Amino acid sequence: MRRAPTWWLQLAVTLLTAAFLIVPAIQSILAGLTVNYFQGLSSGLTLKWIGRVWDLYSDSIFLSLWLAVTCLAVTLVIGVPAAYALARNPGRLSRMLEEFISLPLAVPGLALALALLQLYGTMSGFRTSWTFILAGHVLYTLPFMVRSVLAVLMAMDFRSLEESAATLGASAPTRFRTIIVPSALPGILAGSLTVVTLSIGEFNLTWMLHTPYLKTLPVGLADSYASMRLEVASAYTLVFFVMIVPLLMAMQWATARAQRIAR
Amino acid sequence: MSSRTFVACCLLPLAAFTLAFLALPLVRLVQASSESETGWHIYLQILQTPRYLETLLNTVLVSLAVSLAALAISTIAGVFLARNRFPGRGLLLSILTLPLAFPGVVVGFMIILLGGRQGLFNQLLPGHVVFAYSLTGLFLGYLYFSIPRVLLTVMAAVEKLNPSLEEAARTLGASPLRIVLDVILPGLAPSLVAAGAIAFATAMGAFGTAFTLATNIDVLPMVIYTEFTLSANIAMASALSVLLGLVTWLLLLAARSFTGTTVAAGG
């Protein structure tokens, strides 16, 4: 079939855009693995830079993983019951509350960080501990968990399930544990993957909240971009890609699945 | 335990966390903005100081340019990818949505790899083609993280368009251009407005990219950062943050009334 010229034009724009996005990512992967980026690939491949990153920044990688796991735990404990409560009472008040907790999606992280710093900055025990960064991460990721679970719950008839269980004598906590949580699992899974992905990549809040002894992965990245040679910065970025890309793909898969179920 | 009490208990952790880490800090932020000798007139002072005004103008102009460019590019690519099936389409789609998980700092580094002193363009082209640290670099960086967000919104909207309208227009003899202008674009309009607003708000608040590129162009988040850390002008940093937060929040609120979706802010 002969294609119209506009078809080729559209293809060209799409390919150029993809190139704009992927070429620097490939460059960074190559630069992280070449002996000398300035001389090019002919200087040979090496894992030396990855090793250097490990020596310099492994703490930041572990801190980010730890923050992501604890952030997930906190958003699960706060977010899943809250989504259930919001689904049980759909009304103006619930919508306003949902709107309010979603503020961190709209208000830039820098502004939120300044707000947190000014309220808690003088509590030095809290200010200098990792839980201060955790509070920021939970603040930013919580709306994703709540909305993801809420969307799945709103799409199903959990009330009649609950009523049948209640007639059979199940108490409210039992119903939550045996009916609500299992039914909301697709939403919980999608929300969890989103929380972990966003927490590992969070920079705007974390940069303001971190201390010199508590650097997360993205904070370490900013540090390496400013002060390390290009190969080390690239190798570090490569490590970040290896962590974040599978998470992103799992997140997209789980979110699409939850949306299919919620429809 | 009665059902009502249990549901109330379910909401308790959220209420406590939100009060302690969102409501009270925001109140404190607004309060802190009034704690210089100018008091609440500090908001007037923003509008009277050329440096802040210029920053505001810069930020709005860059964000506007990025939103329009991202809309144009993503609409072309989005309509194309939604309407055509060909080998490699899945891969293209993955590449185009990959930057969704990149923090602003990484996006900044990507632009340095393209247009920095050791960048691709400076290596390929003789002479000094360094654009990463200029307005161009900032624009490209913001474009980098805006394209995936806008693209996803556009593609979701294209799937919902009714193909029989285009079919009808074609049978009635409309040219492809006319179909785009009279059928496809009006159908996409609400989503395009919403996606544009999201891109604009994200660009307005983007900090990581500007921070990595360390440009000499003053954009609002960078000025807030320097006022806070270097000048220790806490009241002004707070006032500018309140202003920025209000603008992005109102924009996204307006966008949502169009379609009902928001994509995470970042950059």
Interface residues (C-beta under 8 A of the other chain):
Chain A: A4 T6 W7 Q10 L11 V13 T14 L15 T17 A18 F20 L21 I22 V23 P24 A25 Q27 S28 A31 Y37 F38 V77 I78 G79 P81 A82 Y84 A85 L86 R88 N89 L97 F100 I101 S102 L103 P104 L105 A106 V107 P108 G109 L110 A111 L112 L114 A115 L116 Q118 L119 Y120 A135 V138 L139 L142 F144 V146 A166 S171 A172 P173 F176 T197 L198 G201 E202 F203 N204 W207 P218 L221 A222 Y225 A226 L230 A233 S234 T237 F240 I244 V245 L247 L248 M249 M251 Q252
Chain B: M1 S2 S3 T5 F6 V7 A8 C9 C10 L11 P13 L14 F17 T18 F21 L22 A23 L24 P25 L26 R28 L29 A32 I73 S74 I76 A77 V79 F80 L81 N84 L92 S94 I95 L96 T97 L98 P99 L100 A101 F102 P103 G104 V105 V106 G108 F109 M110 I111 I112 L113 L114 Q118 L120 L140 Y144 I147 P148 P176 L177 A201 M204 G205 A206 F207 G208 F211 T212 A214 P221 I224 Y225 F228 I234 A237 S238 S241 V242 L244 G245 T248 W249 L251 L252 L253 T262 A264 A265 G266 G267
